[in-house]
Amino acid sequence: MPRSLFVALFLLSLIWGGSFFFIKTLLHDFGPWTISFLRSALGLMTIAVVMLVLRKPFEFGKIPWVPMAVMALINTAVPWTVIAYSETRLASSMASVLNATTPLWTIIVGVLFFQTVTNRLQWLGMGLAFIGLVVLLGVNPVSIVSVDLLGFTGMMVTTLCYGVGSQLSKRLSNGLSMYQITFGTLLCSTICCGSIALSIEPITASHLAAPANIAVLVGLGIFGSGFAYILFYYMVQKGSPEFATMVTYLIPASAIIWGYTLLSEKIEWSLLTGLVLILGGVFLASKKQPGKAAGKQAAGAELHNCSFVSKAKKAPLE
């Protein structure tokens, strides 16, 4: 494979892993809905400029706006906001590790509601990941759990939203380009998050104009929600969907490094052990057994993100 693919993989893991750090930093001055609004708006501006430069058609009349709005709510607006809220109660590194369970929720949602066929290896992987979640909870006889349950639950809701959203986006992608799906989703998310943020959360001009916040918003919105998708689809087209989804395994490690070096977050043994178990479970659940329809699922972040899907396989955005 060309060396440029590995460079793109490394850069994408840094961008999507850094999204958790960016969110944590912005929480000092903005509320969760405002962060999601600014992130969506900047990502929307980025993809619009890219489409204009590349002369990609918008074709507004071709986009099914009601299903698009529903998908944007489930796959972008709500999870991005809940991630921000969860990070008010959890370390950014912990949030990133919990976000890595997205592929497992995608499989579970597919089985329960979309008749997805599974195999024993996938169930073994989900069991292993569940053990990883128990480790992350820090179960003990004194305090029962050592992790904030509301923040933990918020991240589980986020990954469940991504699981549902990825299944819906698979069905919405027919007849639309990846640019149209990304544009439509970010437009709907911007309107939704902006309406709520302007109603319930104060946004001051001084905070928006602060150089530090501008730099972080550029990282989260323009790079994390704009150029990141260009890198991802570059790897899909020049490499393969399987290669592109390898970013799933690098995002938590990247986020842990960001949190440790820039936020002085502690790296506990339970965090590393839980990370290994969850990623091991995701790896097993993503494997296909010969002769069986395994339905490999991929996530991305924020899949953080996560997020927008072409006719190729999906990954987790932040």
Helices and strands as residue ranges (DSSP letters): H 3-26, H 32-54, G 60-62, H 65-72, I 73-77, H 78-86, H 92-99, H 102-113, H 120-137, H 149-172, H 178-200, H 205-209, H 211-217, I 218-227, H 228-238, H 241-244, H 247-262, H 269-285
